[in-house]
Amino acid sequence: MSDFDGLTALVTGGASGIGAATARLLTERGARVAIIDRAVTGDSGFVELSCDITDRAAVDVSVAEAAEALGGIDVLVNNAGIGAIGDVSENDDAEWTHLLDVNVVGTARVSAAALPHLRASDHAAIVNVSSVVAAVGVPQRALYSASKGAVAGLTIAMAADHVREGIRVNAVLPGTAATPWIGRLLDQADDPDAAAEALRARQPIGRLVEPDEVAHSIAYLASPLSASTTGTLLGVDGGMSQIRLPS
Ligand SMILES: NC(=O)c1ccc[n+]([C@@H]2O[C@H](COP(=O)([O-])OP(=O)(O)OC[C@H]3O[C@@H](n4cnc5c(N)ncnc54)[C@H](O)[C@@H]3O)[C@@H](O)[C@H]2O)c1
């Protein structure tokens, strides 16, 4: 018997990186899993819904299709997200609006669509994917950090709103994780090797976080075994938010 046996889970951004690792792990632990992504491959083995989470009508349709295909939704993982580089002067209004639309409003949009299904579950849980940069300032991440801080605030507000409906809401705050996203980021660097070493060095564990490690923390928060855990912001950051090593 596994903790997710008989449960269903919907993972946004499930076609890549942390979302794909989470979809795989929840499946291994017994859940039936659907993914929402704007770039589904057709061969993931999960129920796949092609959907951009900035489109409310498409989100409503995809969440309904996921619930229909799975027979309900017990767990929602709001993982889809995009990044931005720059200080507060370097992203134009269109980029601010778009990134917040994906990372913040997208989380709210998918959650709102899933609420009726979560209310019908005996083990309802939402896990949002924030970031260590919600809690720690790093250079050149003004817009992205603002979005992930908003996701952290949204998480505790949603936890309060829905606790008496039996829906738990928590978030993970990953450090820099070895996903295709970071590969793309390093490709843009003048010296990718030096940039990779800098990312490893700023995390006390001295390496990047593995997507599977974030998936395990998401599964911990989503599991019915964590039924008293709500409104928790869980660091998965290699010690970056809490530890200072002598240099
Ligand atoms: N990789 C890291 O270092 C890191 C650190 C902290 C937090 N995070 C967060 O983890 C989450 C996943 O990141 P990842 O590194 O796995 O990235 P990734 O780029 O590998 O995967 C993100 C997935 O989200 C999907 N997606 C993006 N925008 C979408 C949209 N509008 N509609 C539907 N799907 C969309 C993409 O198609 C992709 O499959 C993001 O929210 C990111 O902010 C990542």
The ligand as an ORCA input file, in Angstrom:
! r2SCAN-3c Opt
* xyz 0 1
  N      14.987     25.135    -11.998
  C      15.173     25.924    -10.954
  O      16.305     26.251    -10.567
  C      13.994     26.429    -10.153
  C      14.232     26.971     -8.893
  C      13.160     27.440     -8.134
  C      11.884     27.347     -8.642
  N      11.666     26.819     -9.874
  C      10.298     26.753    -10.364
  O       9.983     25.415    -10.675
  C       8.991     25.401    -11.696
  C       9.437     24.444    -12.781
  O      10.680     24.886    -13.271
  P      11.666     23.938    -14.135
  O      13.025     24.342    -13.786
  O      11.240     22.530    -14.030
  O      11.367     24.543    -15.590
  P      11.169     23.889    -17.031
  O      11.299     25.027    -17.973
  O      12.047     22.682    -17.198
  O       9.637     23.391    -16.978
  C       8.591     24.313    -16.891
  C       7.388     23.742    -17.627
  O       6.321     24.691    -17.509
  C       5.675     24.810    -18.770
  N       5.068     26.121    -18.896
  C       5.683     27.327    -18.848
  N       4.798     28.306    -19.055
  C       3.587     27.710    -19.235
  C       2.293     28.195    -19.508
  N       2.051     29.517    -19.686
  N       1.276     27.309    -19.609
  C       1.509     25.987    -19.485
  N       2.733     25.455    -19.243
  C       3.749     26.323    -19.133
  C       6.819     24.622    -19.786
  O       6.316     24.246    -21.079
  C       7.655     23.538    -19.125
  O       7.250     22.235    -19.520
  C       8.815     26.856    -12.155
  O       7.671     27.410    -11.530
  C      10.074     27.534    -11.633
  O       9.868     28.907    -11.380
  C      12.697     26.354    -10.654
*
